[in-house]
C-alpha cells in the first residue's frame, strides 16, 4: 500500500499535486487549510472531499506531509508541526518551494531531529488548479534532499507525471531565479509589449490578440532552434537606424518604458554577437547608441 498523505496548503499548486497523487492511489488522510469553505472546495477538486479540515493535528496519521504553502510560511509551519508529529516514528515532511532548502522545515527542536525533510519543486507555473492538473504531467521536478531520500522524491515526481532531477542545496536560489526568468519575466515582457502596442491601435483591446501569434512563434522557435538561431529582428540584423527610431519614439512618448527596452536591447545585442550573426563593428555601434540613451538624464 502506498504511503498516507496529508496536504497542507490546498491552493493552486496543492490542488494539482493532491489530485494527481490521489489519482495515483495515495490515500489522503487530511487536507489542511486556513479557510474551511475554500479547503472543502479544494478537497472536492482533489477527490478527497471528506478530508478537508483546519486542524493541523489531523496530519499526525500521515506518512508524508506535503507542505504547499508560501515561502514565508514554511519555517513557522515546521515549528507548528513539532507538537503534531511528536509521537510519529519517522515523518517525512516535504515542501514544494523553489527557493528554500529542505532544511527550512526541520525546527531546532530535539523532537524533530529524526524527521526526514525534502524539497520537490515542480518546474511549472500554476495559474489555477485545473491548469496545473493539465500542465504538470510532462514537466520536470527538482529534488533537493539527502541521498537516501532521493528515490522517494523521484517516485513521487514520476507519479505526478514529471521527470525528476537532482538539485544541490546551495544552488536553490539561483535555480529559482532562472525559473522566474523563464516564467514570470516572460509574462511581464508580454504585458509591456501589449501595453505599448495598445497605444498604437485604433482598438486597444486587440493588442494581446495581435501579438499572440508572434509571441507563440518566437517561443516555439527558441525552444526548437535554440536562442542563437531563433533570434530575429533589427538587432541581430544590425539595423542601427531602426533601433535609433525605437529609442527616439520611446524617449518622446513612453519614457517610462525606455529603461526596460534599453536593458533588453543590450542583452539581445550580446546574444546576437555570441551567435556570430552580428558583425563586431555593428555590435559596437549598437552599444554606443544604447549607451548614449542610457546616459541621458
C-alpha positions as CSV (number, residue, x, y, z in Angstrom):
1,X,0.0,0.0,0.0
2,X,1.2,3.5,-0.8
3,X,2.1,6.0,1.9
4,X,-0.6,8.0,3.5
5,X,-0.5,11.7,2.6
6,X,-1.5,14.9,4.5
7,X,-1.6,18.0,2.4
8,X,-1.1,21.4,4.0
9,X,-2.0,24.4,1.8
10,X,-4.6,23.4,-0.8
11,X,-4.0,26.3,-3.2
12,X,-3.4,26.1,-6.9
13,X,-0.2,24.0,-6.5
14,X,-1.6,21.9,-3.7
15,X,-4.8,21.1,-5.6
16,X,-2.8,19.9,-8.7
17,X,-0.3,17.9,-6.6
18,X,-3.0,16.4,-4.4
19,X,-5.3,15.4,-7.3
20,X,-2.5,13.7,-9.2
21,X,-1.3,11.8,-6.2
22,X,-4.8,10.8,-5.2
23,X,-5.4,9.5,-8.8
24,X,-2.1,7.6,-8.5
25,X,-3.5,5.7,-5.4
26,X,-2.0,7.6,-2.5
27,X,-4.5,7.6,0.5
28,X,-5.1,11.2,1.6
29,X,-5.8,11.4,5.4
30,X,-6.0,15.2,5.7
31,X,-6.2,18.4,3.6
32,X,-5.5,21.3,5.8
33,X,-6.2,24.9,5.0
34,X,-7.0,28.2,6.9
35,X,-10.4,28.7,5.4
36,X,-12.7,25.7,5.9
37,X,-15.0,26.5,2.9
38,X,-12.2,27.0,0.5
39,X,-10.5,23.9,1.8
40,X,-13.7,21.9,1.3
41,X,-13.8,23.2,-2.3
42,X,-10.2,22.2,-2.9
43,X,-10.7,18.8,-1.3
44,X,-13.7,18.2,-3.6
45,X,-11.4,19.1,-6.6
46,X,-8.7,16.7,-5.3
47,X,-11.1,13.9,-4.9
48,X,-11.0,13.6,-1.1
49,X,-13.9,15.7,0.0
50,X,-14.2,14.2,3.5
51,X,-10.6,15.1,4.4
52,X,-11.0,18.9,4.5
53,X,-10.0,20.4,7.8
54,X,-8.4,23.4,9.5
55,X,-6.9,21.2,12.2
56,X,-3.2,20.7,11.8
57,X,-3.3,17.8,14.2
58,X,-5.0,15.7,11.5
59,X,-1.6,15.4,9.9
60,X,-0.4,13.1,12.7
61,X,-1.7,9.9,10.9
62,X,0.1,10.6,7.6
63,X,3.4,9.1,6.4
64,X,4.1,12.0,4.1
65,X,3.3,15.6,5.0
66,X,3.2,17.8,1.9
67,X,3.6,21.5,2.6
68,X,2.3,23.6,-0.3
69,X,2.3,26.9,1.5
70,X,4.0,30.2,0.7
71,X,7.8,30.6,1.2
72,X,7.4,32.8,4.2
73,X,5.1,30.2,5.9
74,X,7.5,27.3,5.7
75,X,9.6,27.9,8.8
76,X,6.6,28.7,11.1
77,X,4.8,25.6,9.7
78,X,7.8,23.4,10.6
79,X,7.6,24.8,14.2
80,X,3.9,24.2,14.4
81,X,4.3,20.6,13.3
82,X,6.6,19.7,16.2
83,X,3.8,19.0,18.6
84,X,1.6,17.4,15.9
85,X,4.3,14.9,15.0
86,X,5.7,14.4,18.5
87,X,4.7,10.7,18.6
88,X,5.3,10.0,14.9
89,X,8.1,7.4,14.5
90,X,9.7,9.0,11.4
91,X,7.7,11.5,9.5
92,X,8.7,12.7,6.0
93,X,8.0,16.4,5.6
94,X,8.2,17.7,2.0
95,X,7.8,21.3,0.7
96,X,7.4,22.4,-2.9
97,X,9.2,25.8,-2.8
98,X,11.7,26.5,-5.5
99,X,13.6,29.0,-3.3
100,X,14.1,27.3,0.1
101,X,16.2,24.4,1.1
102,X,14.5,21.3,2.5
103,X,16.2,22.0,5.9
104,X,13.9,25.0,6.5
105,X,11.2,22.5,7.5
106,X,13.3,21.0,10.3
107,X,12.9,23.1,13.5
108,X,15.7,23.5,16.1
109,X,13.9,21.2,18.4
110,X,15.1,17.8,19.7
111,X,11.8,16.3,18.9
112,X,12.4,17.0,15.2
113,X,15.9,15.6,14.7
114,X,14.5,12.3,13.3
115,X,12.4,14.0,10.7
116,X,13.1,13.3,7.0
117,X,12.9,16.5,5.0
118,X,12.8,17.0,1.3
119,X,12.1,19.6,-1.3
120,X,10.3,18.8,-4.6
121,X,9.8,21.7,-6.9
122,X,7.7,21.3,-10.0
123,X,9.2,23.4,-12.7
124,X,5.9,24.7,-13.9
125,X,3.6,27.7,-13.5
126,X,0.2,27.3,-11.7
127,X,-2.4,29.8,-12.7
128,X,-5.2,27.6,-11.4
129,X,-5.7,24.1,-10.0
130,X,-7.2,23.0,-13.3
131,X,-4.4,24.4,-15.4
132,X,-1.8,22.9,-13.0
133,X,-3.5,19.5,-13.3
134,X,-3.2,19.7,-17.0
135,X,0.3,21.2,-17.3
136,X,2.2,19.4,-14.5
137,X,2.4,16.0,-16.4
138,X,5.3,16.2,-18.8
139,X,7.2,18.8,-16.7
140,X,10.3,18.4,-14.6
141,X,10.7,18.3,-10.8
142,X,13.8,19.5,-9.0
143,X,14.6,17.3,-5.9
144,X,16.7,18.5,-3.1
145,X,17.3,16.0,-0.3
146,X,19.7,13.7,1.4
147,X,20.8,10.8,-0.9
148,X,18.7,8.2,0.8
149,X,15.5,10.2,0.2
150,X,16.1,10.9,-3.5
151,X,14.4,7.6,-4.6
152,X,11.2,8.6,-2.8
153,X,11.3,12.1,-4.4
154,X,11.9,10.6,-7.8
155,X,9.0,8.2,-7.3
156,X,6.6,11.0,-6.3
157,X,7.7,13.1,-9.2
158,X,7.0,10.2,-11.6
159,X,3.6,9.7,-10.1
160,X,2.9,13.4,-10.9
161,X,3.9,12.7,-14.5
162,X,7.2,14.6,-14.1
163,X,10.8,13.8,-14.8
164,X,12.9,14.2,-11.6
165,X,16.4,15.7,-11.4
166,X,18.8,16.4,-8.5
167,X,19.5,19.9,-7.2
168,X,22.2,20.8,-4.7
169,X,21.0,22.8,-1.7
170,X,23.5,25.6,-2.3
171,X,22.1,26.2,-5.8
172,X,18.4,26.6,-4.8
173,X,18.1,30.4,-5.0
174,X,20.0,30.7,-8.4
175,X,17.9,27.8,-9.7
176,X,14.7,29.7,-8.6
177,X,16.0,32.9,-10.2
178,X,16.3,31.1,-13.5
179,X,12.8,29.6,-13.2
180,X,11.4,33.1,-12.5
181,X,13.1,34.5,-15.6
182,X,11.6,31.7,-17.8
183,X,8.1,32.1,-16.2
184,X,7.3,35.3,-14.5
185,X,9.5,37.6,-16.6
186,X,8.0,36.2,-19.9
187,X,4.6,37.3,-18.6
188,X,6.0,40.8,-17.7
189,X,7.6,41.1,-21.1
190,X,4.3,40.3,-22.9
191,X,2.5,42.8,-20.6
192,X,5.0,45.5,-21.5
193,X,4.7,44.8,-25.2
194,X,0.9,44.6,-25.3
195,X,0.5,47.7,-23.3
196,X,2.8,49.6,-25.7
197,X,1.1,48.0,-28.7
198,X,-2.4,49.1,-27.3
199,X,-1.3,52.8,-27.6
200,X,-0.8,52.4,-31.4
201,X,-4.0,50.6,-32.3
202,X,-7.4,52.0,-33.2
203,X,-8.9,49.3,-31.0
204,X,-6.5,49.0,-27.9
205,X,-8.3,45.8,-26.8
206,X,-6.8,44.0,-29.7
207,X,-3.2,44.4,-28.5
208,X,-2.8,41.0,-26.9
209,X,-4.7,39.3,-29.7
210,X,-2.5,40.7,-32.5
211,X,0.7,39.9,-30.6
212,X,-0.2,36.4,-29.6
213,X,0.9,34.6,-32.8
214,X,4.3,36.2,-33.0
215,X,4.8,35.6,-29.2
216,X,3.9,32.0,-29.6
217,X,6.1,31.5,-32.7
218,X,9.1,33.2,-31.0
219,X,8.7,30.9,-28.0
220,X,8.4,27.8,-30.2
221,X,11.4,28.8,-32.4
222,X,13.5,29.5,-29.3
223,X,12.8,26.0,-27.8
224,X,13.2,24.2,-31.1
225,X,16.2,26.0,-32.6
226,X,17.9,27.5,-29.5
227,X,18.2,31.2,-28.7
228,X,21.2,31.9,-31.0
229,X,19.4,30.6,-34.2
230,X,15.9,31.7,-33.2
231,X,16.8,35.3,-32.7
232,X,15.4,37.6,-35.4
233,X,14.8,41.4,-35.7
234,X,16.7,44.6,-36.2
235,X,19.4,44.0,-33.6
236,X,20.7,40.7,-35.0
237,X,20.5,42.3,-38.4
238,X,22.5,45.3,-37.3
239,X,19.8,47.8,-38.3
240,X,21.0,50.7,-36.2
241,X,18.7,53.3,-37.7
242,X,15.7,51.1,-36.8
243,X,16.8,50.9,-33.2
244,X,17.5,54.6,-33.1
245,X,14.0,55.2,-34.3
246,X,12.6,53.0,-31.5
247,X,14.7,54.9,-28.9
248,X,13.7,58.3,-30.1
249,X,10.0,57.4,-30.1
250,X,10.1,55.8,-26.7
251,X,12.0,58.8,-25.3
252,X,9.4,61.2,-26.6
253,X,6.2,59.2,-26.0
254,X,6.9,56.5,-23.5
255,X,10.0,57.5,-21.4
256,X,8.9,55.2,-18.5
257,X,9.4,52.2,-20.8
258,X,12.8,53.3,-22.2
259,X,15.0,51.7,-19.4
260,X,13.2,48.3,-19.9
261,X,13.8,48.5,-23.7
262,X,17.4,49.5,-23.3
263,X,18.2,46.6,-20.9
264,X,16.6,44.0,-23.2
265,X,18.2,45.6,-26.2
266,X,21.7,45.3,-24.7
267,X,21.1,41.7,-23.7
268,X,19.9,41.0,-27.2
269,X,22.9,42.7,-28.7
270,X,25.2,40.4,-26.7
271,X,23.2,37.3,-27.7
272,X,23.4,38.4,-31.4
273,X,27.1,38.9,-31.1
274,X,27.6,35.5,-29.4
275,X,25.6,33.9,-32.3
276,X,28.2,35.4,-34.7
277,X,25.4,36.7,-36.8
278,X,26.1,40.3,-35.9
279,X,29.3,41.8,-37.2
280,X,31.6,43.1,-34.5
281,X,31.7,46.6,-35.8
282,X,27.9,46.8,-36.0
283,X,27.7,45.4,-32.4
284,X,30.0,48.1,-31.2
285,X,28.0,50.8,-33.0
286,X,24.8,49.5,-31.4
287,X,26.4,49.5,-28.0
288,X,27.4,53.1,-28.4
289,X,23.9,54.0,-29.4
290,X,22.4,52.2,-26.4
291,X,24.9,53.8,-24.1
292,X,24.1,57.2,-25.4
293,X,20.4,56.9,-24.4
294,X,21.2,55.1,-21.2
295,X,23.3,58.0,-20.0
296,X,20.7,60.7,-20.7
297,X,19.2,62.4,-17.6
